[in-house]
Amino acid sequence: MNYDKYLSDRQKLQSQAQALINAGTKESFEKADELLDQMSKLDEQYTAETRLQMANDRVMNSEPRGILLPWMSGEHMDMVSGRCYYTGAEPQDNTFLSAAQTMVDIARRENPDAVTLLNMDGALGSIVRGMVTGKWDSLELKNIVTTTSSGTLIPSVLSAQIIDLMRNLSLFTAAGVPVAYMDSNNLTISRVKTDPTFKFKQEGEAAEESSFELDGVELKSKTAYGYAYITLEAIQSSQNLDTVLRQVFAAAMANAIDVAMLYGQKAGSGGYDSFAPSGIMNDSDILVTQSGETPSYDDIVKAAGAIRRANGVPMTWAVNAATDEALELLKDSTGQYLAPPKALDSLQKIVSNQLAASDETGYDALVFDPKAMLIGVQNNLQIKIIEDEACLKRGLVGFQIYSMLDCKVVRPKAICKVTGIGKAAE
């Protein structure tokens, strides 16, 4: 399968699924689930060998800079395959996950009960209903559940299914931003700050000394947290409980994470919370272009050009729904709709409403190379069924949900934000 077609087909499925989830009806959730299943099958179809070949073609025809190197002696990362290698040894387990690789795969290796749960239709809904009603679909399912003094922990493989669904809905992972699986609360990698300079030399003459500078980028896991309540009646009567729980939890977490990873989380004093990601758009080292008042493809082309002038390779452009609509409605003097410029043909487009939209300050857009940033995930989404005073008084079931992750820029000059699109006239 052609790489561009794979990205195009995947993006269409993702956009359709997100729209259905936003509709919030039983029918829309079911249709969204079908589309996300299609997306998973598409990922499987696009084999590792094909991804490797296409990635190799792109690297060979570009000039990558700021190559990621794990901060470990004797280890290097193959930027084409995304695997970590130790010199003179066989490849070790992947540290970096591609868009087609899943957290379920990790959970399956770590949890011997994973296969049993994965083979059960509606396992999450069955567990929740079993805990609430005391009626279990099977004794095997009941025995898998871990109950603590503070509540019932949903098995990790089911939480992994939700975080994989969340990744499908996220702007960043949909774009193919590398995901590093962190086995502790921090991971330090290095990036090339200054490139070495090599020259031709005469035979027998001494070569000029060249050096390059590295600096460290540290991923520190931040806790994305929330809790929610559902009525006992809804849990007992819902026929699509499993689908609804997975879709709602994944969409809510994806939205929260995308906003924080784009803009950070504002504190009350006007600063930003240190316990949340710092925000890609707040990084002072990334490129910036200012838009005119009227939305135009020119904004995206100029941002892509700025990255190319900085020796980067733009791969993706992201806009919010309002900007996308304005661009799609552009017409020429004869009333014909305008096609995107050929300069954008090789770039993947993503529509995400997490990009700011304001009539006063204008809309934001982002053009970037997905490998210019990195997501670190310390653990799968953790979901616990809780029983507190509110549950007892009001007949509710409580859910505690959290994940620990971070996002950092590793090649700032391969990222360009566009601000002020459609800004109101002064």
N, C-alpha and C positions, 0 to 999 in steps of 0.2 A: 504494500500500500504506500502511495506517495505521502511523504511527510506532511506537506501542506494540506493535502486532502484530509489526513488524519486529524490535524489540528482544527481544520474547518468543521468537519463533521462532529468532532467532540464538543467544540464551542457551541454549535447549534443545539445539540442535545442538552448541554448544560444550561443555556439560556432559556430553553423551553421548560426544563424542569424547574428552574428558579421561579419562572412566572407562574407555574402551576402551584408551587409551594406557597407563593405569596397570596394566591387566591384563597387558600385556607379551607377548602371544602373536602368532604370525603372523596368525591370523584376526582378532584384535582390531585389529592395526595396519591391516590392509586395510579393515576396516569403518570405522575412524576416518578413514582417508584419504577414503573415500566421503562421510562426514559433513562433513568439512572442505571438500570440493569443493562440496557442497550449500551450505555457508556462503558460499563465494565467489560462487556463482551468486545467492544471496539478496542479497548486497551489490550485485551488478551490477543486479539487478532493482529494488532500491530506488534509483532514479535520483537524480542530483544535484539535479534540479529538485524532486523530492519532499522530499528532505532539507532543501533550502533553505526550502521553504514551511513545513514543520513546525517547523523551528528558528525561523523568523520568528514563527510563532504563539506559540511558547513565550516568546520574548523580549518580544513585545508584551504578554503577559499576566503578566509578572513584573517585578521591579525589580532588574536586574543591577547589581552593584557591583564595583569593582576591575577595570575593563576592561583587558585586555592591550593594550599598545602596544609594538611593537618599538622598541628604543632607537636609532632612526635618524631623522635630520632629514627632514621632509617625507613621512614614511611613516606609514600607520596600518593597523590590522588590522580588517577587518569581522568582528565577532563572530558574525554570522549565517552567513556563507558560509565563514569561516575563511581568506579570502584576504587577502594583503597588497596594498595599493594605494599608489601614489605620486601625490600631488596633481597633478591635471591630466594624468595619463598613463593609459595602458591598464593593466589588472591585470598584475602580474608573475607569475613562477612561484610556486606555493604554497610558503610556508615551513612551514605547518602541514598535517599529513596527517590526514584523517578516518579513521574505522574502516574505511571502504570503499576508501580509497586505499591503494596498496601501494608498498613499497620496490622491488618488481620494476619498476614504472613508471619510477622514477628510474634503476635499473640499465639498463633498456632504452634510455633516452635517452643514457646515458653509454657504453654498450658496443655497438659495431656487430655483435658476434657474438651478442648476446642473442637475437635472433629465431631464429637457428639452434638454439640450445640449448633455447629454450622449446618448439620444435616437436619435440624429441626426447623420446620416452617413456623414463623411467628414466635421464636423462642423468647424474645424480650417481652412481648405482650403476655405470653403464658406465665413467665416468672412473676411479673407485676400482678397479674390476676390471681396467681396462686398465693402470693404473699397476702393479698387483701382478703380473699375469700376462704383460704385454707383448702381449696380444691385444686389439686395439681393434675396436670395432664399425664404425668408419669412420675413414679418415685425416683427415677434416675435424674430427672430434671430438678426435683426438690433437693436431692443430695448434693448437687453441684453448687447450689447457692451457698454463699458464705454469710452467716449472720453474726454481727458484732453487737456490743452493748449500745452502740449509737445508731444501728440500723442494719439494713441488708445491702451488701455490696453486689452490684450487677457484675457477672463474670467478665473478665477482661476482653475476651474475644468479641463479646457483644458490644462492649464499649468501643473496641477497635473498629467494628463495622460502622458505628456512628461517626467516629473521627475520620474514616475514609470517605463517608458521605459528606462530611463537613469539608474535606479537602476538595471534593468535586464542586462544591458550591463557593469556594473561596477564590477571590481574584488571583491570589498569589500562586496557589497550587494549580489552578486551572491554566495559568500561564507557564507552568513548568519550573517554578522556582525550586531549587534543590531543597530537600528536607533532610536534616541531619537528625538521626536518632540518638538522643543523649542518654547515657546510662548514669549520669550524675547531674547536679544542678548547674553545671557550667561546662562549656566546651570552648577552648581557645584554638583558633586557626590563624594562619598568617596570610597576609595579602602583600602583593608586590607594590611597594610605595614608589620606588624608583627603578626603572628598567636599566639593565646593563647596556652598554653601547659597544658593538663590535665593528671592526674595520678590517679591510684587506691590508696585507703587509708585504713588504719585499722579502725575497728569499734571504734567509740568514739574519735578517734584522730583528731587533727586539720589538715585541708587540706592546702597544699602549695598555696600561693597566685599566681594567674596568671593574666596576663593582655594582651591586644592586642592593637596595634597601628594603627590608621587610618590616612591617609593623603588625601588631596583633589585633585581632578582632575577637572579642569575647562574647559568646552567647551565654546569657544568664537566664535561667527559666523564670518566667513570670506567671503568676496564677490568674487564669481567667475563671471566674467563679460566678455561680448563680444558683438560685433555688426556685422551685415552682410547685404549685399545688394543683391537683386534679381531684374532682369529686369522686366519691365512691360509686355513685350511680353511673358516671361516665365510664369508669373502668369496668364495671360489671356488664354494662350493656353494649359497649362499643364493639363492633364486628371487625374494625380495622385498627385496633389499639396498637399493634406492633408497628404498623406503617406510620401512624400518626406520631407516636413517641419518637421514632427514629428521625422522621423528617423535621419535626418541630425542634428537637434538641439540636440537631445538626445545623439547621438554618440559623437558629438564635446564636449559637456559638460561632458560626462562620461570620455572621454579621459583626459580632462584638470584636472578634479577632481582626478582621479586615480593617475596621475603623481604627483600632489601636495601632495596628502595624503601619497604617498609612499616616495617621496624624498624632499618634500618642494619645494619652488620656489627660485632658486638662484638669489642673487642680484649681481649687477655689480662689487662690491668690493670683491667678493669671498665668502661673507656670505650668509645669507638667509633672504628673505623678511619676516618681522614680520606680514604683513597683509595677509599672506597665511598660510595654515596649516604647522606645524613644520616638518612633515614627519616621518612616522613610521620607515623608515630605518635609520633615523638620531638619533633615541632615543638611548642614550648611555647605557640604562639599559636592552635592549633586548639582547638575546643570539646571538652569531655570530660563524659560522664555515667557514673555508677556504677550497675551493675545490682544487682538483688536476687539472692538465691541461686537462685531458680527461673527458668529461661529463660521469657521472655514477649515477646509482640509489643509490650508496653508500652515495652520498652527501645528498640526501633527508632522507635516513634512519638514518644517523648520526645526522642530525638536529632534527628529530623526537625524537631520543634517548636523545639528550641534553634537550629537553623540558620535557620528562618523568623523567629524573634524577632530574629536578628542581620541581618535583611534579605537573607538568602541564599535560594536555591531548591534544596532537596534533590531529586536526580534518581535516585540509586542507593543501595541498601543491600547490604552484603556481609557474609556470615557464613561460618564454617567448616562442614564437613559435620556435625559433632556438634551445633552449635547449630541448624542447619537441620532435622536429624532431630528434635530436641526440640520445635521449633516446629510441625513437621508432625504430631507426635503429640499435640498439645494437644487436649483434648476438653471439651465442656460437661457439665453435670450429667446430661444424658440419654445421654451416651456418644457424641455426634456430634462429628466433627472440627471444630475451629474454623477458620474462614476468616480470612485476614489482614484487619485493619481497613481500612475504606475509605480512611483517610488514607494508606495505602500503595499504593493501586491505581495511582497514576500513577508510582510509583517502580519502577525496574528492580532485580530481585534477582539477585545473583551469589553463587555458592558457591565459596569458595576456601579450601583447606586451608593456605594460607600465613598466614592469620590465626591467631594463637596459640590453643592449646587446652591448658589445664592444669587438672587436678583440684584443685590447691592454690590457684592464683591466679585460676582461672576462665578463661572464653573471651573473646576480643575480637570486636567487630563494628565496622563502619565505615559511616557514612552520609555522603554527600557529593554535591556537584555536580562532575561530571567536569571541568568547565572551571575548577575551583578549584585544579587542579594541572597541571603541564606536564612532558612527557617530552622530553628532547633526545637525539637519536641522531646521533653524528658519522659513523658508517660502518655499512655492512651487516655482518652476521656474517661474520667472516673464518675460513675453514677451510683448513688446510694439512695435507697428508699428509707425515709426517716419518719418517725412518729413523734411529733411534738404536741404542745398544748393546743395549737391551732387545729391540728388534725383531729384531735379528740373532740373538741368543742363543735367543730363545723362539719365533721364527716368528710375529711379530706385525706388525700395521700400526698405526702411531700417527697420531692426529689431534690437531692443535693448533687450538683453537677460542677465539675471543674476539670481543667487541663492546665499543664505547665509547659510553656513554650516561650520563644523569643524570636525576633527577626532583626537582622542587621544588614547594613550595606557593606559589601566587600569590594565593589568597583564603582565608586560614586560617579565617575565620568561616563559610565554606560547607562546612566539614568537621567532623564530630563523631565521636569514637571512643567506643565503649561498652566498658567494662572490667568484669571480675568476673562475667560471665554464668555461672551454675551454680557459683559458688565454693563450695568445701567449707566446712561450718560450722566455726567456731573451736572 
